[in-house]
Amino acid sequence: MTTRSFIARPTPAGYTGVYVHFDGTPASKLPLLLAAFQYRFGHSADAMARHLVDDVAVGWDELGSDLLGSAPPEIVAPLTGGEPWPSRTLDDLITTDGSPVRMTVTEATAIDMDLQWGYVLHPEGIEVIALLTYERGPLVGWDTHPLSLISNDPVHWHPDRPAPVNAPRPAPKLTTTAPAPTANRAPQRTPTRR
């Protein structure tokens, strides 16, 4: 699904980053970014920003499951549905001289680029900006569980309110215990009514 977004690093005036074409909603991007920070980039927002913002020539077509690094299976499986996919860069935007055109996004250009969501990688967490509604957004701490329940409603991402992120629901516990045997080990019968 094409929900255009950007990923950026903060600047004194706001942010600077690159365009991301696919799956830009918070419920899609935040879990991937949180898990990438926690498991692939060693809890370093700077290392993550270098990879996702600085080292990209043009922009991202899609951020993939390769960002999950050494995340445990109980994180990877729900995030990928068991189907891993690679990150893909946008490489086909070039100038007349054959050089790539970087799709840079700043606080001054984001609205003109018709973007819907922005993710700014601050040292203390990810600022999530619902660009069609607000110019800035609330911060989601880096220690947030990647399987948290996350709202995609732009109105919920008001910059002066807590981020609409709730702890993940606990997995149902499956019991595998057999019924207790009777004293004489005879099979138990279920009473019937007549």
C-alpha positions as CSV (number, residue, x, y, z in Angstrom):
1,M,0.0,0.0,0.0
2,T,1.4,3.4,-0.9
3,T,1.3,5.6,2.1
4,R,4.1,8.1,1.5
5,S,6.3,9.0,4.4
6,F,9.8,10.1,5.3
7,I,12.4,9.1,7.8
8,A,14.7,11.8,9.2
9,R,17.2,13.0,11.7
10,P,16.5,16.1,13.8
11,T,18.2,19.5,13.0
12,P,18.1,22.8,15.0
13,A,15.3,24.1,12.8
14,G,13.3,20.8,12.5
15,Y,14.5,17.8,10.5
16,T,16.1,16.6,7.4
17,G,15.5,13.1,5.9
18,V,14.6,11.1,2.9
19,Y,11.4,9.9,1.2
20,V,9.9,6.4,1.9
21,H,7.3,5.2,-0.6
22,F,5.5,2.2,0.8
23,D,3.7,1.4,4.1
24,G,4.1,4.7,5.9
25,T,1.5,4.2,8.5
26,P,2.5,4.2,12.2
27,A,1.2,0.6,12.7
28,S,3.5,-0.5,9.9
29,K,6.6,1.7,10.3
30,L,6.9,2.1,14.1
31,P,7.2,-1.6,15.0
32,L,9.9,-2.1,12.3
33,L,11.9,1.0,13.4
34,L,11.6,0.2,17.1
35,A,12.8,-3.4,16.6
36,A,15.6,-2.1,14.3
37,F,16.8,0.2,17.0
38,Q,16.6,-2.4,19.7
39,Y,18.1,-5.4,17.8
40,R,20.1,-4.3,14.7
41,F,21.5,-0.9,15.6
42,G,22.6,-1.6,19.2
43,H,20.4,1.1,20.7
44,S,22.1,3.8,18.7
45,A,19.8,6.4,17.0
46,D,22.8,7.9,15.3
47,A,23.9,4.6,13.7
48,M,20.3,4.0,12.6
49,A,20.0,7.5,11.1
50,R,23.3,7.0,9.2
51,H,22.0,3.9,7.6
52,L,18.4,5.0,6.9
53,V,19.0,8.7,6.2
54,D,22.6,9.6,5.4
55,D,23.7,6.5,3.4
56,V,20.8,6.5,0.9
57,A,21.5,8.1,-2.5
58,V,17.8,8.8,-3.5
59,G,15.3,7.5,-1.0
60,W,13.5,4.3,0.0
61,D,11.0,2.4,-2.0
62,E,10.4,0.2,1.0
63,L,11.9,-0.6,4.4
64,G,12.2,-4.3,4.8
65,S,12.6,-7.1,7.4
66,D,16.3,-7.0,7.0
67,L,16.2,-4.1,9.5
68,L,15.2,-6.6,12.2
69,G,18.7,-7.9,12.5
70,S,19.0,-10.3,15.4
71,A,15.5,-9.8,16.7
72,P,14.1,-12.9,18.4
73,P,11.6,-15.0,16.5
74,E,8.7,-13.9,18.8
75,I,9.3,-10.4,17.5
76,V,10.1,-11.2,13.8
77,A,7.2,-13.6,13.2
78,P,4.4,-11.2,14.1
79,L,6.1,-8.3,12.2
80,T,6.7,-10.2,9.0
81,G,3.9,-12.8,9.1
82,G,6.6,-15.3,8.4
83,E,7.4,-13.7,5.0
84,P,10.6,-11.7,5.1
85,W,11.2,-9.0,2.5
86,P,14.3,-6.9,1.7
87,S,14.6,-3.1,2.0
88,R,14.6,-1.5,-1.5
89,T,16.0,1.9,-2.4
90,L,14.7,4.2,-5.1
91,D,17.4,4.1,-7.8
92,D,15.5,5.2,-10.9
93,L,15.3,9.0,-10.3
94,I,18.2,10.6,-12.2
95,T,18.9,14.0,-13.7
96,T,19.7,14.6,-17.3
97,D,23.4,14.1,-16.6
98,G,22.7,10.6,-15.2
99,S,23.3,11.5,-11.5
100,P,20.8,10.5,-8.9
101,V,18.3,13.0,-7.5
102,R,18.0,12.7,-3.7
103,M,14.5,13.0,-2.4
104,T,15.4,15.1,0.6
105,V,12.6,16.0,3.0
106,T,12.7,18.9,5.5
107,E,10.1,20.7,7.6
108,A,9.8,23.3,4.8
109,T,9.3,20.7,1.9
110,A,7.3,17.9,3.6
111,I,3.8,19.3,2.9
112,D,4.6,20.2,-0.8
113,M,5.8,16.6,-1.3
114,D,2.3,15.3,-0.4
115,L,3.6,13.1,2.4
116,Q,1.3,11.6,5.0
117,W,3.6,10.6,7.8
118,G,7.0,11.5,9.1
119,Y,9.4,9.7,11.5
120,V,12.2,11.7,13.1
121,L,14.9,9.7,14.9
122,H,15.7,11.7,18.1
123,P,18.2,10.4,20.6
124,E,15.3,9.7,23.1
125,G,12.8,8.2,20.6
126,I,10.9,8.6,17.4
127,E,8.8,11.7,16.7
128,V,5.8,10.6,14.7
129,I,4.2,13.4,12.6
130,A,0.8,13.1,11.0
131,L,1.6,15.6,8.3
132,L,-1.9,16.1,7.0
133,T,-3.0,17.3,10.4
134,Y,0.1,18.5,12.4
135,E,3.5,20.0,11.8
136,R,5.1,18.1,14.6
137,G,4.2,15.0,16.7
138,P,4.6,13.2,20.0
139,L,7.6,11.1,20.8
140,V,7.5,7.3,21.1
141,G,10.4,6.2,23.4
142,W,13.0,3.8,22.0
143,D,12.1,1.3,24.8
144,T,8.6,0.9,23.5
145,H,7.8,-2.8,22.7
146,P,7.8,-3.4,18.9
147,L,4.5,-5.4,19.2
148,S,2.6,-2.5,20.9
149,L,-0.9,-1.6,19.6
150,I,-0.5,1.5,17.5
151,S,-3.2,3.9,16.1
152,N,-3.1,4.9,12.4
153,D,-5.7,7.7,13.0
154,P,-3.8,11.0,12.3
155,V,-6.0,12.9,14.8
156,H,-4.6,10.7,17.7
157,W,-1.1,11.9,17.0
158,H,-1.5,15.4,18.5
159,P,1.9,16.8,19.3
160,D,0.9,17.8,22.9
161,R,-0.7,14.5,23.9
162,P,0.9,11.1,24.6
163,A,1.5,8.9,21.6
164,P,-1.4,6.5,20.9
165,V,0.6,3.5,21.6
166,N,-0.6,0.8,24.0
167,A,1.3,-2.2,25.5
168,P,0.8,-5.4,23.4
169,R,-1.9,-7.8,24.4
170,P,-0.5,-10.9,26.2
171,A,-0.7,-14.0,24.2
172,P,-3.4,-16.4,25.3
173,K,-2.0,-19.2,27.5
174,L,-2.7,-22.6,26.1
175,T,-3.2,-25.4,28.7
176,T,-2.2,-28.9,27.8
177,T,-3.0,-30.5,31.1
178,A,-5.2,-33.6,31.0
179,P,-8.1,-34.0,33.4
180,A,-7.1,-35.5,36.8
181,P,-7.7,-39.3,36.9
182,T,-10.2,-40.7,39.4
183,A,-9.1,-42.6,42.4
184,N,-9.5,-46.0,40.7
185,R,-8.2,-44.6,37.4
186,A,-11.5,-45.3,35.7
187,P,-12.5,-42.9,33.0
188,Q,-14.6,-40.0,34.2
189,R,-18.1,-39.8,33.0
190,T,-19.9,-36.6,32.3
191,P,-23.2,-36.5,34.1
192,T,-26.2,-36.4,31.8
193,R,-29.7,-35.1,32.4
194,R,-32.8,-37.1,31.5
